[in-house]
């Protein structure tokens, strides 16, 4: 009968080893692939966690801070109208306004400490400048006019300064809020891309493991 044909050179090398050595090679190869799969999974989990942290700390929390700033700014504008309508309660309304202004400063400081994208930094700088004008040229002069017994002056300041400056400041606030939503959406899309990459890597590792396991099993026997 015909003699058996020798296999590929690298297979001949493996078959020349003792059975214990061949088993050790097979298990070592499979263990390496298992570790590779575990490493890919751990890397993927880490990236997912980082994405969630970014969405929460840099987008969800700032969104809440901006919402409260927006609410208190609107309340201050209403307080000026209340002062004009009820000058006898101006001191009470003024106290609330001062508390709102102080709280807005605290919230803005906390918001500024989060990660700001370059576009967000530009909007934030524009907002803080607009808000400074809104408070310094609008709210405070209108309040001071009421407390000085000058309701007509207070109405003029409200119409000529408070309204347009509030509109400008509100527009920048709206852009900041929308940016939080847009960046969170971008992070979500990036997470989907990372998921696809990690899944493809895991599938590749598993298929390679199956191929290597089958090859080594054939070589051992």
C-alpha angles and dihedrals in degrees: 000000000000115000116246113266115244116248126235114309094250090051091050088055091053094046090052089065122089117262092253092054092048091051090049091052091049094049092044091053093048091045090052091052091047090053090048091052091047091049092050090049093048091048090050092050090050092052092048090050091050090050092051091047091052093048092049103039100032101033115016096044094044089048089059091046093050091047091055091046089051092049094050092047090054090048091053090054090052090047090059090054089048090053091052092047095043109024090170089070094044093114091053093047090045091055091054091047092051091050090050092050091050092047092048088054091053093048092048092051090053092046092049090055091064123085110284121196116226091257091047091051090055092049092045092052091048091049095050090050092048092046091051089055091044093054098035099042100027121023100034098044090048090050092046091051092053093048089048090056095252105126094162090055089047091053091048092051090047093052097040101037115010096052100046094038091048090051092051093047092046091052091055091046090053090052092051091050092048090049090058089055093046095049091047088052090051091051090050090052091048090051089055090052091049090050091053092048094048092046091051090049092050092049091049092050092048093048091047089050092051091048093047092045092051092046094049092045090054091046093050093053 
